């Protein structure tokens, strides 16, 4: 992978990961659920079982990482001229916007 494609991949991956993580948390798109009381994993989103909590965070991370990898790989497949037009500032602007979106989503925890 040449330097131009690598920079395109990293920029697009960081943009896509932040956006997909926000969507994964908001819409609960987890590839798997961890049940710590049972020390077991379940496919996709599952409800808590046996009175223990269900942890979706690992599934959200995996969903975001795989989705961002796919989007970044597709971005590397486009002609070089299009990939170089991506503003590198989006690599920090989109995650920053995602952080503000999380503050908005979680505002109930801050105001109680």
Phi and psi in degrees as GROMACS dihedral restraints (atoms count N, CA, C in turn):
[ dihedral_restraints ]
;  ai    aj    ak    al  type     phi  dphi    fc
    3     4     5     6     1   -79.5    20    10
    4     5     6     7     1   170.7    20    10
    6     7     8     9     1   -61.9    20    10
    7     8     9    10     1   -38.6    20    10
    9    10    11    12     1   -63.9    20    10
   10    11    12    13     1   -44.7    20    10
   12    13    14    15     1   -67.7    20    10
   13    14    15    16     1   -37.1    20    10
   15    16    17    18     1   -65.4    20    10
   16    17    18    19     1   -41.8    20    10
   18    19    20    21     1   -66.8    20    10
   19    20    21    22     1   -38.7    20    10
   21    22    23    24     1   -62.1    20    10
   22    23    24    25     1   -44.0    20    10
   24    25    26    27     1   -61.2    20    10
   25    26    27    28     1   -46.9    20    10
   27    28    29    30     1   -67.6    20    10
   28    29    30    31     1   -39.7    20    10
   30    31    32    33     1   -65.3    20    10
   31    32    33    34     1   -48.2    20    10
   33    34    35    36     1   -67.2    20    10
   34    35    36    37     1   -38.2    20    10
   36    37    38    39     1   -61.4    20    10
   37    38    39    40     1   -45.6    20    10
   39    40    41    42     1   -65.6    20    10
   40    41    42    43     1   -37.6    20    10
   42    43    44    45     1   -66.3    20    10
   43    44    45    46     1   -49.5    20    10
   45    46    47    48     1   -66.3    20    10
   46    47    48    49     1   -38.4    20    10
   48    49    50    51     1   -63.0    20    10
   49    50    51    52     1   -45.7    20    10
   51    52    53    54     1   -62.6    20    10
   52    53    54    55     1   -44.0    20    10
   54    55    56    57     1   -67.8    20    10
   55    56    57    58     1   -43.8    20    10
   57    58    59    60     1   -69.3    20    10
   58    59    60    61     1   -33.7    20    10
   60    61    62    63     1   -65.3    20    10
   61    62    63    64     1   -42.4    20    10
   63    64    65    66     1   -60.1    20    10
   64    65    66    67     1   -45.6    20    10
   66    67    68    69     1   -67.0    20    10
   67    68    69    70     1   -38.0    20    10
   69    70    71    72     1   -62.6    20    10
   70    71    72    73     1   -42.0    20    10
   72    73    74    75     1   -70.3    20    10
   73    74    75    76     1   -44.9    20    10
   75    76    77    78     1   -65.2    20    10
   76    77    78    79     1   -41.5    20    10
   78    79    80    81     1  -105.2    20    10
   79    80    81    82     1     6.0    20    10
   81    82    83    84     1    55.2    20    10
   82    83    84    85     1    55.5    20    10
   84    85    86    87     1   -93.5    20    10
   85    86    87    88     1    76.3    20    10
   87    88    89    90     1  -100.9    20    10
   88    89    90    91     1   133.8    20    10
   90    91    92    93     1   -72.9    20    10
   91    92    93    94     1   -24.1    20    10
   93    94    95    96     1  -155.1    20    10
   94    95    96    97     1   163.8    20    10
   96    97    98    99     1  -122.6    20    10
   97    98    99   100     1   136.8    20    10
   99   100   101   102     1  -104.5    20    10
  100   101   102   103     1   131.0    20    10
  102   103   104   105     1  -109.0    20    10
  103   104   105   106     1    96.3    20    10
  105   106   107   108     1   -65.4    20    10
  106   107   108   109     1   -29.7    20    10
  108   109   110   111     1   -65.5    20    10
  109   110   111   112     1   -33.4    20    10
  111   112   113   114     1   -98.6    20    10
  112   113   114   115     1    -9.3    20    10
  114   115   116   117     1    53.2    20    10
  115   116   117   118     1    49.6    20    10
  117   118   119   120     1  -139.3    20    10
  118   119   120   121     1   158.5    20    10
  120   121   122   123     1  -110.7    20    10
  121   122   123   124     1   148.7    20    10
  123   124   125   126     1  -130.8    20    10
  124   125   126   127     1   150.5    20    10
  126   127   128   129     1   -71.6    20    10
  127   128   129   130     1   138.7    20    10
  129   130   131   132     1    56.8    20    10
  130   131   132   133     1  -158.2    20    10
  132   133   134   135     1   -85.9    20    10
  133   134   135   136     1   125.4    20    10
  135   136   137   138     1  -126.8    20    10
  136   137   138   139     1   151.6    20    10
  138   139   140   141     1   -76.1    20    10
  139   140   141   142     1   158.1    20    10
  141   142   143   144     1   -59.6    20    10
  142   143   144   145     1   141.2    20    10
  144   145   146   147     1  -125.6    20    10
  145   146   147   148     1   151.1    20    10
  147   148   149   150     1    56.2    20    10
  148   149   150   151     1    33.7    20    10
  150   151   152   153     1    75.1    20    10
  151   152   153   154     1    -3.2    20    10
  153   154   155   156     1   -91.1    20    10
  154   155   156   157     1   165.1    20    10
  156   157   158   159     1   -75.6    20    10
  157   158   159   160     1   160.1    20    10
  159   160   161   162     1  -112.2    20    10
  160   161   162   163     1   128.5    20    10
  162   163   164   165     1  -105.2    20    10
  163   164   165   166     1   121.6    20    10
  165   166   167   168     1  -102.2    20    10
  166   167   168   169     1   -10.4    20    10
  168   169   170   171     1   -57.8    20    10
  169   170   171   172     1   -44.7    20    10
  171   172   173   174     1   -61.4    20    10
  172   173   174   175     1   -39.3    20    10
  174   175   176   177     1   -67.0    20    10
  175   176   177   178     1   -37.0    20    10
  177   178   179   180     1   -64.9    20    10
  178   179   180   181     1   -43.0    20    10
  180   181   182   183     1   -61.4    20    10
  181   182   183   184     1   -43.2    20    10
  183   184   185   186     1   -67.1    20    10
  184   185   186   187     1   -43.6    20    10
  186   187   188   189     1   -57.8    20    10
  187   188   189   190     1   -46.7    20    10
  189   190   191   192     1   -65.6    20    10
  190   191   192   193     1   -42.9    20    10
  192   193   194   195     1   -66.0    20    10
  193   194   195   196     1   -45.8    20    10
  195   196   197   198     1   -66.5    20    10
  196   197   198   199     1   -41.3    20    10
  198   199   200   201     1   -65.0    20    10
  199   200   201   202     1   -42.9    20    10
  201   202   203   204     1   -66.2    20    10
  202   203   204   205     1   -37.3    20    10
  204   205   206   207     1   -62.3    20    10
  205   206   207   208     1   -43.1    20    10
  207   208   209   210     1   -64.2    20    10
  208   209   210   211     1   -43.7    20    10
  210   211   212   213     1   -65.2    20    10
  211   212   213   214     1   -42.7    20    10
  213   214   215   216     1   -66.8    20    10
  214   215   216   217     1   -38.2    20    10
  216   217   218   219     1   -64.9    20    10
  217   218   219   220     1   -39.6    20    10
  219   220   221   222     1   -65.4    20    10
  220   221   222   223     1   -37.0    20    10
  222   223   224   225     1   -65.2    20    10
  223   224   225   226     1   -32.4    20    10
  225   226   227   228     1   -74.7    20    10
  226   227   228   229     1   -21.1    20    10
  228   229   230   231     1   -81.2    20    10
  229   230   231   232     1   -18.8    20    10
  231   232   233   234     1   -73.2    20    10
  232   233   234   235     1   159.9    20    10
  234   235   236   237     1   -55.1    20    10
  235   236   237   238     1   147.4    20    10
  237   238   239   240     1   -56.8    20    10
  238   239   240   241     1   -35.6    20    10
  240   241   242   243     1   -61.5    20    10
  241   242   243   244     1   -38.3    20    10
  243   244   245   246     1   -73.4    20    10
  244   245   246   247     1   -39.3    20    10
  246   247   248   249     1   -66.2    20    10
  247   248   249   250     1   -31.9    20    10
  249   250   251   252     1   -76.8    20    10
  250   251   252   253     1   -11.4    20    10
  252   253   254   255     1   -83.2    20    10
  253   254   255   256     1    -6.0    20    10
  255   256   257   258     1   -72.1    20    10
  256   257   258   259     1   125.7    20    10
  258   259   260   261     1   -70.8    20    10
  259   260   261   262     1   122.7    20    10
  261   262   263   264     1   -65.8    20    10
  262   263   264   265     1   -20.3    20    10
  264   265   266   267     1   -65.0    20    10
  265   266   267   268     1   -20.2    20    10
  267   268   269   270     1   -65.3    20    10
  268   269   270   271     1   -22.8    20    10
  270   271   272   273     1   -65.0    20    10
  271   272   273   274     1   -23.8    20    10
  273   274   275   276     1  -109.5    20    10
  274   275   276   277     1   -26.9    20    10
  276   277   278   279     1   -70.3    20    10
  277   278   279   280     1   -42.8    20    10
  279   280   281   282     1   -68.0    20    10
  280   281   282   283     1   -47.4    20    10
  282   283   284   285     1   -60.3    20    10
  283   284   285   286     1   -35.8    20    10
  285   286   287   288     1   -63.8    20    10
  286   287   288   289     1   -43.3    20    10
  288   289   290   291     1   -63.3    20    10
  289   290   291   292     1   -37.3    20    10
  291   292   293   294     1   -64.4    20    10
  292   293   294   295     1   -37.8    20    10
  294   295   296   297     1   -62.9    20    10
  295   296   297   298     1   -42.7    20    10
  297   298   299   300     1   -65.8    20    10
  298   299   300   301     1   -35.5    20    10
  300   301   302   303     1   -64.6    20    10
  301   302   303   304     1   -38.8    20    10
  303   304   305   306     1   -65.9    20    10
  304   305   306   307     1   -37.9    20    10
  306   307   308   309     1   -61.1    20    10
  307   308   309   310     1   -40.7    20    10
  309   310   311   312     1   -66.5    20    10
  310   311   312   313     1   -44.7    20    10
  312   313   314   315     1   -62.3    20    10
  313   314   315   316     1   -39.5    20    10
  315   316   317   318     1   -95.3    20    10
  316   317   318   319     1    16.4    20    10
  318   319   320   321     1   -58.8    20    10
  319   320   321   322     1   -28.0    20    10
  321   322   323   324     1   -63.1    20    10
  322   323   324   325     1   -30.4    20    10
  324   325   326   327     1   -74.9    20    10
  325   326   327   328     1   -25.4    20    10
  327   328   329   330     1   -86.9    20    10
  328   329   330   331     1   -21.4    20    10
  330   331   332   333     1  -102.5    20    10
  331   332   333   334     1    -0.5    20    10
